[in-house]
Amino acid sequence: MHDIRAIRENPDAYVAGWSARGVEDASGVVARILELDRALRAAQTEGQEALAGRNAASKAIGAAMGKGDTAEAERLKAEVETFKGVIAGAGERETTVGAELRDLLAGLKNLAAADVPDGEDEAGNVEVKTWGEPRRTGPAKDHADLGEAMGLLDFEAAARMSGARFAVIKGGLARLERAIGQFMLDMQTDQHGYQEVNPPYLVKDEAMFGTGQLPKFEEDLFRVGEHLLIPTAEVSLTNLVREQILSEDDLATPMRLTALTPCFRAEAGSAGRDTRGLIRQHQFSKVEMVSITRPEDSNDEHERMTGCAEAVLEALGLPYRRVLLCKGDMGFSAMKTFDLEVWLPSQNTFREISSCSNCGDFQARRMDARFKRAGEKKTEFVHTLNGSGLAVGRTLVAVMENYQDEAGRIAVPDVLKPYMGGLTHVGAA
């Protein structure tokens, strides 16, 4: 959500900021926001003045009656009725205009941080670093073909019961997926200091609004009665501070939360992309990281969080690169995002496996999540950050492709062997 006072005081910055983020006719949008803001404040002022006039007239009626001035009392009663009509009309305009203004602001993206590069799409993203040597020799079978050949990955059975973009994973491959998720959760809690949370998978619309999935992206969500299935544990974890006022002591060290949950996405905006395999599924598991910080701490926390995700890839020996997303390629709520892309030999390229974003106070305004500094009366909005640490299914894909051998087996990475009950390979002997 956006601060209307900031837009009022510096409209040109918002015109430039939203234009850079692909908002059409940003100048017209800002002009409409300011028009609605003026109309809202005028309605509020008119209502307040009429309320004061009504109260004064009501008080004067008693005085007139006490003096026996019936005519004056009747005149004042008529005046009170007039004020009541003005108050009602101003209230209706305040409600209508306020709702339109809130809806307009709710649908507008966060502004990008100053160091985010310009660009309309992924072509404008900037590579920040690389790690590891991409595998360019040896077997490079696609993970879907590899899993089906082992008899451990079944897309046809999943389609018969659930439709497209689902998979059945069996045997040693299922255990490998479970091991990956458990290893990542253990790493984020034991080594990186995140507190494990087991959150709800079903949330209210208000929670989705708080993190920015609603109102613009409802088509990407699955609804179950009065609830929505989470597309990421970011929703549940971030909303833990919804409508809360934290103390500065609560944030002396950033609040760091993590969860391993199933995630559910309709993928409405990705028709035709990655239709085969595990890259883009309606249901998948992910280890999510969320941090809640003071404003001055969020930039450093963003670097730390991204490093926590990178540490997983390095422990697994998976080559990757870090990319700074440009203004046109960032998510709705983000003001700065690093993507981590892992090497997939079958595609001879890097593919996204984690996205770590600093959202500033954008989500906090939508959730009304604040903190109070020691000795201060006023409150401030917290900053929120989120990142994948990592997507389990995509990590399984990367392990399968990078650890496959000529015999069609998958070698188990050393850090996963304690979770695999003595297995060193998955697949045919």
KALINVEN-V96278 format. One line per field, one symbol per residue. ss: DSSP state (2 for helix, 1 for strand, 0 for the rest). phi: phi as a letter, one per 20 degrees, with the letter a starting at -180 (. if undefined). Layout:
ss: ???
phi: ???
This chain:
ss: 000222222022222222220000022222222222222222222222222222222222222222000222222222222222222222222222222222222200000000000000022201111110000000000022222220001122222222000001102222222222222222222220001100000110222222200000022200110011100002222222200011122220001111111111000222000000000000111111111110222222222222222222222000011111000000000001111111110000111111111100022222200111000000011011111111122222222222010000011002222220000011000
phi: .defffffebffffffffffenfflgffffffgfffffffffffffffffffffffffffffffffemeffffffffffgfffgffffffffffffffffffffffedffffffeeffqebffefcfebcbndgfdcnfcffgffffffemdccefffffecofmcbddclfffffffffffffffffefddmeefcdefedcegffffgeofdefdffedddcmedcffeafgffffffdglddeefffdgdgfdcbbdcfcccflfecgnelfdndfcdfcbdbeddccdcfgfdffffffffffffffffffemdfbcdcefefedffgeedbcdddcefdgfdlbecgcbcdceelefffffeldcbcfgndefdcffdccbaeccfffffggffgfedfcfenddfeggfegfedmnfdbdoff
